[in-house]
């Protein structure tokens, strides 16, 4: 547990001292969402109709953008090897780094999402569900992404490759995340998509640290 | 048996013997299946002649999943027991499986236009098969992304096992969600719901697709093993010339 905390605090401290890194992800999120009214046209009805989907897709891409560096810096300067040799199991190291990644990139996205929802004219019924769905969905994205980030370490074309590996696996989160928000806006019960989001989160929490740790092990061999 | 074929040379011997038989079986089964399917079987009372697309679509979709299971199992065997031939099998399976998946999507789309009125609908079965196609592409991309081929096959083996979660989703997508795609009609508890006149050509085509897969798999694996041996021999020659 002390090892978990130490790694978590280290990653958070590193992120805070290089503050721009996490701000960049939110900036990307905002700009990506702002592109849609400019591209689709400023009609309020159209924007309200596509708002949940646009927000989720933009959140997905922002998380993807930040995932490439999840293990990369530690892999490059050799601290990943020290972490692998340290007492906590590699799975615990992965969990700590994923939690730090979510706190640095996931939470700011959730804070920014309602503001953007207002810009997109999203009906007010959907706001609570949007936050709740993002709260359940973004940690899942960080967890699934950790597996991909571990697998591409040391490969020739990291970023594009990561998108190809991870985006297909993000699709269920996108479907049920948007489903929950749209159900709330349409006045239907959002219980089923929320439960499914929770189930995916629970499954990812149980399985992804093992996958990511296996990926790290073969990268360090 | 398992350890026996860890030696590529022994495997090559078996593959060389099996290949012509598999090729022959493919030709016979495909000829019989295509004749029965295209000429001797009746048209559907609702779908008319377009039902014949099914004789390619169903086996292709079947093989898309079969190949992925083969890919994941051989990747796992290669990763866990460091079985060299299993690695080669996984690598050789991926493009074949991707082609079957593409064929299933393409024929489904050709059938969907006259029947559903759309080339593509975003229902659960179609979407999950599209994800399967991307998984194949991701596997191949990751496999070739490293300078060290060993690392490529290990990393992509882990990805193949992660992708396994998609297989039950594809299989049960027609039961879990209320989709446009029809539910299972061959493998059911209460027996198939297809008339034998249509079931026979379908089975023959599935057999043909399976033997075709095995045949091409043997060809691809023999090619890769030969290539490896050739490279090793060239290296030795170069070293001898240098010394």
Boltz contact constraints between the chains, C-beta under 6 A:
constraints:
  - contact:
      token1: [A, 147]
      token2: [B, 162]
      max_distance: 6.0
  - contact:
      token1: [A, 151]
      token2: [B, 155]
      max_distance: 6.0
  - contact:
      token1: [A, 151]
      token2: [B, 159]
      max_distance: 6.0
  - contact:
      token1: [A, 155]
      token2: [B, 145]
      max_distance: 6.0
  - contact:
      token1: [A, 155]
      token2: [B, 146]
      max_distance: 6.0
  - contact:
      token1: [A, 156]
      token2: [B, 145]
      max_distance: 6.0
  - contact:
      token1: [A, 161]
      token2: [B, 141]
      max_distance: 6.0
  - contact:
      token1: [A, 161]
      token2: [B, 145]
      max_distance: 6.0
  - contact:
      token1: [A, 164]
      token2: [B, 138]
      max_distance: 6.0
  - contact:
      token1: [A, 164]
      token2: [B, 141]
      max_distance: 6.0
  - contact:
      token1: [A, 165]
      token2: [B, 138]
      max_distance: 6.0
  - contact:
      token1: [A, 168]
      token2: [B, 131]
      max_distance: 6.0
  - contact:
      token1: [A, 168]
      token2: [B, 134]
      max_distance: 6.0
  - contact:
      token1: [A, 168]
      token2: [B, 135]
      max_distance: 6.0
  - contact:
      token1: [A, 171]
      token2: [B, 131]
      max_distance: 6.0
  - contact:
      token1: [A, 211]
      token2: [B, 162]
      max_distance: 6.0
  - contact:
      token1: [A, 214]
      token2: [B, 158]
      max_distance: 6.0
  - contact:
      token1: [A, 215]
      token2: [B, 158]
      max_distance: 6.0
  - contact:
      token1: [A, 218]
      token2: [B, 154]
      max_distance: 6.0
